[in-house]
Amino acid sequence: MAVIKVKVVSIIGRMQELDRVTEICGRSGFFHPDNALQFYENTEAFTPLSEENRYATALQRLNDALQIINKEPRLLPDEEVQSLPYTDDDAFSYVDTLCEKLTAVQTARTQTQKALEECTQEAQNMSHFVGQNMNLDEIRSCKFIKVRFGSIPEESAEQLETTYRDHPYVTFFPCTKSHHRLWGVYMCPIDQADTVDGIFRTLYFQRLRLKEITSTPEETVQRLEAQASTLRKKLETLSQQGEAIWKEEADACGRIYSYLSERNTFFGIRRHAACYHDNFILAGWIPASEEKAFTEELDGLESIEYNLESGDNELSHSPPVKLKNKALVRPFETFVEMYGMPNYKEIDPTPLVAILYTVLYGIMFADTGQGLCLAFFGFFYMWRKRHMPVGRVLLPCGISAAIFGVIFGSWFGYEDFFDPLYHALGFAEKPISVMEGNTTMMIILISVCIGFVCISIAMLLNIYSAIRRKNWARALINPNGLAGLVFYWVLLFGVVLPMFTGGSMLPVPALIVLLGAPLVLLFLQGLFENLFAHRPAKPPKMGEFLVQSFFELFEQLLSLLSNTVSFLRVGAFVLVHSGMMTMVFTLANMAGADGTFGNLLIVIIGNVIVGVFEALLVAIHVLRLNFYEMFSRFYDGDGRPFAPVQVNSLQKA
């Protein structure tokens, strides 16, 4: 449960040294910049820096230019970038030159591609009219005849033959057929053009306007295809030109891109600084363990003064949080971050989540065969192959399910699979037989006991966390503080447990004191919170306060009961798994005897369906138990992550 210690560093110096300061901060790899103005009381004379980031602009131009030839730069490691002999002018000049070269190639390619598309489309259009031996030059030279190229549906051709057979100017000359349409041409005198066009519109004639009306359709198509072939060769030549440019510039482009990426990162730190005349202020957070390495770099600058303060003394500025956990626990940080990062003085619940999530998942998905499959699938496929963080979580969960599967005696739904093992070890039967009726009540009681333990742990963690933050009201007089814990334990051990075990309850006077005192404290919680906060204890409207306190107390007690009962889902999933697998084997036995093809097929399909379905549901419900039944009692999750500036050349701007 570790949140690393951090310190806030405040830096003051001359503007001419700001670039060097941002370089030190950026290359350190652990500097988390923050708004400098909030760390100083008198900041009226200071103004935030407002500057144009020329590095980001140059990087964007370079990215756009490289997309033209579909290339990415070969970037350098950070340690090599530091020794590059470039200046800003060198880098910007190179970007201008390279972009100009690639833009010229792209412009030529765009024009050639457009010409090719037009040529191909025209050849396709003209191909519809081959076969009629038409002389397009003669048609174009006609002064008293209108000619229309296009297509009509096949149904319209039949209507043309029947309805307009005797019309002297309504004649359609078909050429080719495609997609249930006839392509062809009709002609008419100029003075009859409007009438004939109107008739063909009723026949759903689609006119096609041709650009190349010379020679014959056959010759035109051949000419256009030859022209398209020439344009394709030109495109290949232009592509080769782009490859040649890249072959020549790849190394230099990688170096320039790396340089610009680094400078862009450094420049990003400047927006957190503020200036006054020729001075600047800059503030940020560093791990306390890195103080010496960081200050040694700053000590080499003449005009720089700095001050370091522990994060414990700067809680009002919400110190950023970085979690530190062992390798086995680290995968579960994903769940903690999903709920919210702990604040600086809050405990890190990751180890608790790792233990509870793994154990509860194993109990609710208790099947050795399915658990091993889940562990194998999660680690080797989801994590090693797909690099999904949840894969590392499924590995311990699957192993836990396999262990509890041995305890419950379940192997791919076969509830008696491990019986020979237990007989060989000298046991009469397996520890827990889920399918026996007298075991159901025990499973339910164990589930409630698990809930009691988990909620008690959450209350104890709340008390510990509140004491660390010196929030005494939350630690003592709170439903999840000492008062709530005493009430919860006395109610369980003094009343509920004796009722089920037949033991004797606590004496009535003791119950009245031990249950009544916490209830009174919880009822008057608002008054005590005011006292601890040094505010007037008596509320302005006492009647309204009493009514509100009553309903809040009722809601808190109801929440305590419902959260405990909510853990019944742990036992419910144990019973559901056995019930679903029993149904699978019933269907398998209906398909054939044990060992037959039909029986095995149903068993395999049933295991896959039940395994996938339960693996997903159990993951959701265990996460819910952690978030709502436990986190809500001790965890605020209102912190912000520690996000240091990283000089990472591999990430594009």
VONU-701552 format. One record per residue (C-alpha): z, y, x; residue number from 1. Coordinates in steps of 0.25 Angstrom, whole numbers, plus 5000, padded with zeros to 4 digits. Layout:
BEGIN
{{Z Y X} NUM}
...
end
This chain:
BEGIN
{{5000 5000 5000} 1}
{{4995 5010 5010} 2}
{{4990 5024 5008} 3}
{{4987 5030 5022} 4}
{{4994 5042 5027} 5}
{{4985 5055 5028} 6}
{{4987 5069 5033} 7}
{{4980 5082 5029} 8}
{{4974 5090 5040} 9}
{{4972 5105 5039} 10}
{{4962 5111 5049} 11}
{{4960 5126 5052} 12}
{{4950 5131 5062} 13}
{{4938 5140 5065} 14}
{{4925 5138 5057} 15}
{{4917 5135 5070} 16}
{{4926 5122 5072} 17}
{{4924 5117 5057} 18}
{{4912 5108 5061} 19}
{{4920 5102 5072} 20}
{{4932 5100 5063} 21}
{{4923 5093 5052} 22}
{{4917 5084 5062} 23}
{{4931 5080 5067} 24}
{{4935 5077 5053} 25}
{{4922 5070 5049} 26}
{{4922 5061 5061} 27}
{{4936 5057 5060} 28}
{{4933 5048 5048} 29}
{{4947 5050 5042} 30}
{{4946 5065 5037} 31}
{{4947 5067 5022} 32}
{{4944 5082 5020} 33}
{{4951 5090 5009} 34}
{{4950 5104 5003} 35}
{{4956 5112 5014} 36}
{{4960 5124 5004} 37}
{{4970 5115 4997} 38}
{{4979 5113 5009} 39}
{{4981 5128 5012} 40}
{{4989 5138 5003} 41}
{{4982 5151 5007} 42}
{{4967 5148 5006} 43}
{{4962 5161 5000} 44}
{{4955 5165 5012} 45}
{{4948 5152 5014} 46}
{{4935 5147 5007} 47}
{{4929 5133 5006} 48}
{{4917 5131 5015} 49}
{{4904 5132 5007} 50}
{{4892 5128 5016} 51}
{{4879 5121 5015} 52}
{{4879 5107 5020} 53}
{{4865 5106 5028} 54}
{{4868 5092 5033} 55}
{{4869 5087 5018} 56}
{{4856 5094 5015} 57}
{{4849 5088 5028} 58}
{{4854 5074 5025} 59}
{{4849 5075 5011} 60}
{{4835 5079 5016} 61}
{{4835 5068 5026} 62}
{{4839 5058 5016} 63}
{{4827 5063 5006} 64}
{{4817 5062 5018} 65}
{{4821 5048 5022} 66}
{{4820 5043 5008} 67}
{{4805 5047 5009} 68}
{{4803 5035 5019} 69}
{{4814 5027 5013} 70}
{{4823 5027 5026} 71}
{{4837 5029 5030} 72}
{{4842 5034 5043} 73}
{{4848 5025 5053} 74}
{{4862 5032 5054} 75}
{{4871 5032 5066} 76}
{{4886 5028 5067} 77}
{{4895 5040 5067} 78}
{{4899 5039 5082} 79}
{{4884 5041 5086} 80}
{{4882 5052 5076} 81}
{{4893 5060 5084} 82}
{{4884 5060 5096} 83}
{{4871 5065 5090} 84}
{{4866 5077 5098} 85}
{{4861 5084 5085} 86}
{{4863 5098 5080} 87}
{{4862 5102 5065} 88}
{{4849 5109 5068} 89}
{{4843 5097 5074} 90}
{{4847 5088 5062} 91}
{{4842 5098 5052} 92}
{{4829 5100 5060} 93}
{{4827 5085 5060} 94}
{{4829 5084 5045} 95}
{{4818 5094 5043} 96}
{{4808 5088 5052} 97}
{{4810 5074 5046} 98}
{{4810 5078 5032} 99}
{{4797 5086 5034} 100}
{{4790 5073 5040} 101}
{{4795 5064 5029} 102}
{{4792 5074 5018} 103}
{{4778 5076 5023} 104}
{{4776 5060 5022} 105}
{{4783 5060 5008} 106}
{{4774 5071 5003} 107}
{{4761 5064 5008} 108}
{{4766 5051 5002} 109}
{{4769 5057 4989} 110}
{{4755 5063 4988} 111}
{{4749 5050 4992} 112}
{{4757 5042 4982} 113}
{{4753 5051 4971} 114}
{{4739 5051 4974} 115}
{{4739 5036 4975} 116}
{{4746 5035 4961} 117}
{{4736 5044 4955} 118}
{{4724 5036 4961} 119}
{{4730 5023 4957} 120}
{{4732 5027 4943} 121}
{{4718 5033 4942} 122}
{{4712 5020 4947} 123}
{{4720 5012 4937} 124}
{{4715 5022 4926} 125}
{{4701 5021 4930} 126}
{{4702 5005 4931} 127}
{{4703 5005 4916} 128}
{{4688 5010 4914} 129}
{{4681 5000 4924} 130}
{{4670 4991 4918} 131}
{{4662 5001 4910} 132}
{{4653 5006 4922} 133}
{{4656 5020 4918} 134}
{{4651 5032 4927} 135}
{{4662 5042 4926} 136}
{{4654 5053 4933} 137}
{{4644 5053 4921} 138}
{{4656 5052 4911} 139}
{{4662 5064 4918} 140}
{{4649 5072 4918} 141}
{{4647 5070 4903} 142}
{{4648 5084 4896} 143}
{{4647 5080 4881} 144}
{{4655 5067 4881} 145}
{{4670 5066 4882} 146}
{{4675 5053 4889} 147}
{{4689 5047 4887} 148}
{{4695 5036 4895} 149}
{{4708 5029 4890} 150}
{{4713 5017 4882} 151}
{{4715 5012 4868} 152}
{{4723 5000 4863} 153}
{{4716 4987 4859} 154}
{{4719 4990 4845} 155}
{{4713 5003 4845} 156}
{{4700 4997 4851} 157}
{{4699 4988 4838} 158}
{{4701 5000 4829} 159}
{{4690 5007 4837} 160}
{{4680 4996 4834} 161}
{{4684 4996 4819} 162}
{{4687 5010 4815} 163}
{{4677 5018 4824} 164}
{{4666 5009 4826} 165}
{{4656 5018 4819} 166}
{{4661 5031 4826} 167}
{{4650 5036 4835} 168}
{{4659 5042 4846} 169}
{{4671 5033 4845} 170}
{{4668 5022 4856} 171}
{{4678 5016 4866} 172}
{{4672 5009 4879} 173}
{{4683 5000 4884} 174}
{{4684 4997 4898} 175}
{{4697 4989 4902} 176}
{{4709 4983 4894} 177}
{{4724 4983 4898} 178}
{{4737 4983 4891} 179}
{{4730 4981 4877} 180}
{{4722 4994 4879} 181}
{{4708 4996 4881} 182}
{{4703 5006 4892} 183}
{{4690 5013 4890} 184}
{{4683 5026 4887} 185}
{{4677 5033 4875} 186}
{{4667 5044 4875} 187}
{{4663 5055 4864} 188}
{{4655 5068 4863} 189}
{{4663 5080 4866} 190}
{{4662 5086 4852} 191}
{{4668 5072 4847} 192}
{{4679 5071 4857} 193}
{{4690 5076 4849} 194}
{{4687 5067 4837} 195}
{{4685 5055 4846} 196}
{{4698 5058 4854} 197}
{{4705 5058 4841} 198}
{{4700 5045 4837} 199}
{{4704 5038 4850} 200}
{{4718 5044 4849} 201}
{{4720 5037 4836} 202}
{{4716 5024 4844} 203}
{{4727 5027 4854} 204}
{{4717 5030 4865} 205}
{{4724 5034 4878} 206}
{{4716 5043 4887} 207}
{{4716 5041 4902} 208}
{{4712 5053 4910} 209}
{{4704 5049 4922} 210}
{{4704 5058 4935} 211}
{{4693 5050 4943} 212}
{{4681 5050 4934} 213}
{{4670 5048 4944} 214}
{{4660 5036 4946} 215}
{{4664 5024 4939} 216}
{{4678 5018 4935} 217}
{{4676 5007 4945} 218}
{{4672 5016 4956} 219}
{{4683 5025 4953} 220}
{{4693 5014 4953} 221}
{{4688 5009 4967} 222}
{{4689 5023 4972} 223}
{{4703 5026 4967} 224}
{{4708 5012 4973} 225}
{{4702 5016 4986} 226}
{{4709 5029 4986} 227}
{{4722 5023 4982} 228}
{{4721 5013 4994} 229}
{{4719 5025 5003} 230}
{{4732 5032 4997} 231}
{{4740 5019 4999} 232}
{{4736 5019 5013} 233}
{{4740 5033 5015} 234}
{{4754 5030 5008} 235}
{{4756 5019 5019} 236}
{{4752 5029 5030} 237}
{{4762 5039 5025} 238}
{{4773 5028 5024} 239}
{{4770 5024 5038} 240}
{{4772 5039 5042} 241}
{{4785 5039 5036} 242}
{{4789 5026 5043} 243}
{{4784 5032 5056} 244}
{{4792 5045 5054} 245}
{{4805 5036 5051} 246}
{{4802 5027 5063} 247}
{{4802 5040 5072} 248}
{{4813 5047 5066} 249}
{{4823 5036 5061} 250}
{{4833 5037 5073} 251}
{{4833 5052 5073} 252}
{{4834 5052 5058} 253}
{{4846 5043 5059} 254}
{{4853 5052 5069} 255}
{{4850 5065 5061} 256}
{{4855 5059 5048} 257}
{{4868 5054 5055} 258}
{{4870 5068 5061} 259}
{{4868 5074 5048} 260}
{{4877 5064 5040} 261}
{{4888 5067 5050} 262}
{{4887 5082 5049} 263}
{{4886 5081 5034} 264}
{{4899 5074 5034} 265}
{{4906 5084 5043} 266}
{{4900 5096 5034} 267}
{{4906 5089 5022} 268}
{{4920 5092 5027} 269}
{{4918 5107 5028} 270}
{{4917 5108 5013} 271}
{{4932 5105 5013} 272}
{{4935 5116 5022} 273}
{{4938 5131 5020} 274}
{{4935 5143 5028} 275}
{{4941 5157 5031} 276}
{{4932 5166 5039} 277}
{{4930 5158 5052} 278}
{{4941 5148 5049} 279}
{{4941 5135 5041} 280}
{{4952 5125 5035} 281}
{{4949 5110 5033} 282}
{{4959 5100 5028} 283}
{{4958 5085 5026} 284}
{{4966 5072 5026} 285}
{{4967 5062 5038} 286}
{{4975 5049 5039} 287}
{{4988 5051 5046} 288}
{{4985 5040 5056} 289}
{{4972 5048 5061} 290}
{{4979 5061 5063} 291}
{{4979 5061 5079} 292}
{{4964 5057 5079} 293}
{{4960 5068 5070} 294}
{{4969 5079 5076} 295}
{{4964 5076 5090} 296}
{{4950 5080 5086} 297}
{{4955 5093 5080} 298}
{{4963 5097 5092} 299}
{{4950 5098 5100} 300}
{{4946 5110 5091} 301}
{{4951 5124 5096} 302}
{{4952 5132 5083} 303}
{{4957 5120 5074} 304}
{{4971 5120 5068} 305}
{{4975 5108 5060} 306}
{{4988 5103 5052} 307}
{{4991 5089 5047} 308}
{{5000 5086 5035} 309}
{{5004 5073 5030} 310}
{{4998 5068 5017} 311}
{{5013 5066 5012} 312}
{{5015 5081 5012} 313}
{{5001 5084 5005} 314}
{{5002 5076 4993} 315}
{{4998 5088 4984} 316}
{{4985 5087 4991} 317}
{{4983 5073 4987} 318}
{{4981 5066 5001} 319}
{{4969 5056 5000} 320}
{{4973 5042 5000} 321}
{{4967 5030 5009} 322}
{{4972 5016 5006} 323}
{{4976 5007 5017} 324}
{{4977 4992 5014} 325}
{{4975 4979 5020} 326}
{{4961 4972 5020} 327}
{{4966 4962 5009} 328}
{{4971 4973 5000} 329}
{{4960 4983 5003} 330}
{{4950 4978 4993} 331}
{{4959 4981 4981} 332}
{{4959 4996 4985} 333}
{{4947 4997 4976} 334}
{{4955 4995 4964} 335}
{{4965 5005 4968} 336}
{{4954 5015 4971} 337}
{{4948 5012 4957} 338}
{{4961 5016 4951} 339}
{{4964 5028 4960} 340}
{{4968 5030 4974} 341}
{{4983 5032 4976} 342}
{{4988 5045 4979} 343}
{{4994 5048 4993} 344}
{{5009 5044 4990} 345}
{{5005 5033 4981} 346}
{{5006 5018 4985} 347}
{{4993 5011 4987} 348}
{{4992 4999 4976} 349}
{{4981 4992 4983} 350}
{{4990 4980 4988} 351}
{{4996 4979 4975} 352}
{{4983 4978 4968} 353}
{{4978 4968 4978} 354}
{{4989 4959 4975} 355}
{{4990 4960 4960} 356}
{{4975 4960 4958} 357}
{{4973 4948 4966} 358}
{{4985 4940 4960} 359}
{{4982 4944 4946} 360}
{{4967 4941 4947} 361}
{{4971 4927 4953} 362}
{{4980 4924 4941} 363}
{{4970 4929 4931} 364}
{{4958 4922 4937} 365}
{{4965 4909 4942} 366}
{{4954 4900 4945} 367}
{{4952 4894 4959} 368}
{{4938 4891 4958} 369}
{{4934 4904 4951} 370}
{{4943 4912 4960} 371}
{{4937 4907 4973} 372}
{{4923 4910 4967} 373}
{{4928 4924 4964} 374}
{{4933 4926 4978} 375}
{{4920 4921 4985} 376}
{{4911 4929 4976} 377}
{{4920 4942 4978} 378}
{{4920 4941 4993} 379}
{{4907 4935 4997} 380}
{{4898 4941 4986} 381}
{{4904 4954 4981} 382}
{{4911 4958 4994} 383}
{{4903 4952 5006} 384}
{{4889 4953 4999} 385}
{{4890 4965 4989} 386}
{{4901 4972 4996} 387}
{{4909 4975 4983} 388}
{{4923 4978 4986} 389}
{{4928 4970 4973} 390}
{{4923 4958 4981} 391}
{{4935 4959 4990} 392}
{{4944 4960 4979} 393}
{{4939 4947 4972} 394}
{{4941 4939 4985} 395}
{{4957 4939 4984} 396}
{{4956 4939 4969} 397}
{{4948 4926 4969} 398}
{{4957 4919 4979} 399}
{{4969 4923 4970} 400}
{{4962 4917 4958} 401}
{{4959 4904 4966} 402}
{{4974 4903 4970} 403}
{{4979 4905 4956} 404}
{{4968 4896 4951} 405}
{{4975 4885 4960} 406}
{{4988 4888 4953} 407}
{{4982 4888 4939} 408}
{{4974 4875 4943} 409}
{{4961 4881 4940} 410}
{{4947 4878 4947} 411}
{{4935 4884 4940} 412}
{{4943 4882 4927} 413}
{{4947 4867 4930} 414}
{{4962 4869 4927} 415}
{{4966 4855 4933} 416}
{{4958 4856 4946} 417}
{{4970 4858 4955} 418}
{{4979 4848 4948} 419}
{{4976 4837 4959} 420}
{{4980 4847 4969} 421}
{{4994 4850 4963} 422}
{{4996 4835 4960} 423}
{{4994 4833 4975} 424}
{{5004 4844 4978} 425}
{{5014 4837 4970} 426}
{{5013 4846 4958} 427}
{{5012 4840 4944} 428}
{{5003 4851 4939} 429}
{{4997 4865 4943} 430}
{{5007 4877 4943} 431}
{{5001 4883 4931} 432}
{{4992 4876 4920} 433}
{{4986 4887 4912} 434}
{{4980 4878 4901} 435}
{{4994 4873 4897} 436}
{{5000 4880 4885} 437}
{{5014 4882 4890} 438}
{{5008 4889 4902} 439}
{{5003 4901 4894} 440}
{{5016 4907 4891} 441}
{{5020 4906 4906} 442}
{{5006 4913 4910} 443}
{{5009 4924 4900} 444}
{{5023 4926 4905} 445}
{{5019 4926 4920} 446}
{{5008 4937 4916} 447}
{{5019 4946 4910} 448}
{{5028 4943 4923} 449}
{{5016 4947 4932} 450}
{{5015 4960 4923} 451}
{{5029 4963 4925} 452}
{{5029 4961 4940} 453}
{{5016 4970 4941} 454}
{{5022 4981 4932} 455}
{{5035 4981 4940} 456}
{{5028 4982 4953} 457}
{{5020 4994 4948} 458}
{{5033 5001 4943} 459}
{{5039 4998 4957} 460}
{{5027 5004 4964} 461}
{{5028 5016 4955} 462}
{{5042 5019 4959} 463}
{{5039 5017 4974} 464}
{{5027 5026 4973} 465}
{{5034 5037 4965} 466}
{{5045 5037 4975} 467}
{{5035 5039 4986} 468}
{{5030 5051 4979} 469}
{{5044 5055 4976} 470}
{{5041 5055 4961} 471}
{{5055 5051 4956} 472}
{{5052 5053 4941} 473}
{{5040 5043 4942} 474}
{{5049 5033 4951} 475}
{{5061 5033 4942} 476}
{{5058 5038 4928} 477}
{{5045 5033 4925} 478}
{{5040 5021 4916} 479}
{{5035 5015 4930} 480}
{{5047 5020 4938} 481}
{{5061 5015 4939} 482}
{{5065 5017 4925} 483}
{{5053 5009 4920} 484}
{{5055 4998 4930} 485}
{{5069 4996 4926} 486}
{{5066 4996 4911} 487}
{{5054 4986 4913} 488}
{{5063 4976 4922} 489}
{{5075 4977 4912} 490}
{{5066 4975 4900} 491}
{{5060 4963 4907} 492}
{{5072 4956 4914} 493}
{{5082 4960 4904} 494}
{{5075 4958 4891} 495}
{{5061 4951 4891} 496}
{{5064 4941 4901} 497}
{{5077 4936 4895} 498}
{{5070 4935 4882} 499}
{{5060 4925 4888} 500}
{{5069 4917 4897} 501}
{{5081 4916 4888} 502}
{{5090 4923 4897} 503}
{{5100 4934 4894} 504}
{{5096 4948 4893} 505}
{{5103 4960 4899} 506}
{{5115 4965 4892} 507}
{{5112 4975 4881} 508}
{{5119 4987 4888} 509}
{{5111 4984 4901} 510}
{{5098 4983 4893} 511}
{{5101 4996 4886} 512}
{{5104 5003 4900} 513}
{{5093 4997 4908} 514}
{{5082 4999 4897} 515}
{{5087 5011 4891} 516}
{{5089 5019 4903} 517}
{{5075 5018 4908} 518}
{{5070 5021 4894} 519}
{{5078 5034 4894} 520}
{{5073 5038 4907} 521}
{{5058 5035 4904} 522}
{{5060 5042 4890} 523}
{{5065 5055 4898} 524}
{{5055 5053 4909} 525}
{{5049 5067 4907} 526}
{{5063 5074 4909} 527}
{{5066 5066 4922} 528}
{{5052 5069 4927} 529}
{{5054 5084 4925} 530}
{{5068 5083 4932} 531}
{{5061 5076 4944} 532}
{{5050 5087 4944} 533}
{{5060 5098 4943} 534}
{{5055 5103 4930} 535}
{{5063 5106 4917} 536}
{{5068 5093 4912} 537}
{{5069 5096 4897} 538}
{{5055 5097 4891} 539}
{{5052 5109 4882} 540}
{{5050 5100 4869} 541}
{{5060 5089 4869} 542}
{{5056 5083 4856} 543}
{{5041 5082 4861} 544}
{{5047 5076 4874} 545}
{{5055 5065 4868} 546}
{{5044 5060 4859} 547}
{{5034 5060 4870} 548}
{{5044 5053 4879} 549}
{{5046 5042 4868} 550}
{{5031 5039 4867} 551}
{{5029 5039 4882} 552}
{{5041 5029 4884} 553}
{{5035 5020 4873} 554}
{{5021 5021 4879} 555}
{{5027 5017 4893} 556}
{{5035 5005 4888} 557}
{{5023 5000 4880} 558}
{{5015 5002 4893} 559}
{{5025 4994 4901} 560}
{{5024 4983 4891} 561}
{{5009 4983 4889} 562}
{{5007 4983 4904} 563}
{{5016 4971 4906} 564}
{{5009 4963 4895} 565}
{{4996 4967 4900} 566}
{{4998 4957 4911} 567}
{{4997 4946 4901} 568}
{{4982 4947 4904} 569}
{{4985 4940 4918} 570}
{{4990 4927 4910} 571}
{{4979 4929 4900} 572}
{{4968 4928 4910} 573}
{{4974 4915 4916} 574}
{{4973 4909 4902} 575}
{{4960 4915 4899} 576}
{{4954 4909 4912} 577}
{{4959 4895 4908} 578}
{{4954 4896 4894} 579}
{{4940 4901 4897} 580}
{{4939 4889 4907} 581}
{{4943 4879 4897} 582}
{{4932 4884 4888} 583}
{{4922 4883 4899} 584}
{{4927 4868 4901} 585}
{{4926 4865 4886} 586}
{{4912 4870 4886} 587}
{{4909 4862 4899} 588}
{{4914 4849 4893} 589}
{{4906 4852 4880} 590}
{{4893 4852 4890} 591}
{{4897 4839 4896} 592}
{{4907 4831 4904} 593}
{{4914 4835 4917} 594}
{{4904 4835 4928} 595}
{{4891 4836 4920} 596}
{{4881 4846 4922} 597}
{{4884 4854 4909} 598}
{{4899 4853 4911} 599}
{{4898 4859 4925} 600}
{{4888 4870 4921} 601}
{{4897 4875 4910} 602}
{{4909 4875 4919} 603}
{{4901 4883 4930} 604}
{{4896 4893 4920} 605}
{{4909 4894 4914} 606}
{{4916 4896 4927} 607}
{{4906 4907 4931} 608}
{{4908 4914 4917} 609}
{{4923 4913 4917} 610}
{{4925 4917 4932} 611}
{{4916 4929 4931} 612}
{{4922 4934 4918} 613}
{{4936 4932 4922} 614}
{{4934 4937 4936} 615}
{{4930 4951 4930} 616}
{{4940 4951 4919} 617}
{{4952 4947 4928} 618}
{{4947 4958 4938} 619}
{{4948 4969 4927} 620}
{{4961 4965 4921} 621}
{{4968 4963 4934} 622}
{{4963 4977 4938} 623}
{{4968 4982 4924} 624}
{{4982 4976 4927} 625}
{{4983 4984 4940} 626}
{{4978 4997 4935} 627}
{{4984 4998 4922} 628}
{{4997 4990 4922} 629}
{{5001 4993 4936} 630}
{{4993 5005 4943} 631}
{{4997 5014 4931} 632}
{{5012 5012 4934} 633}
{{5012 5016 4948} 634}
{{4999 5021 4953} 635}
{{4993 5035 4951} 636}
{{4980 5033 4959} 637}
{{4977 5048 4960} 638}
{{4975 5049 4975} 639}
{{4962 5052 4982} 640}
{{4955 5043 4992} 641}
{{4955 5047 5007} 642}
{{4940 5050 5010} 643}
{{4938 5054 5024} 644}
{{4925 5060 5029} 645}
{{4917 5049 5035} 646}
{{4905 5052 5045} 647}
{{4897 5041 5039} 648}
{{4882 5043 5043} 649}
{{4878 5031 5035} 650}
{{4881 5038 5022} 651}
{{4870 5048 5018} 652}
{{4873 5061 5013} 653}
end
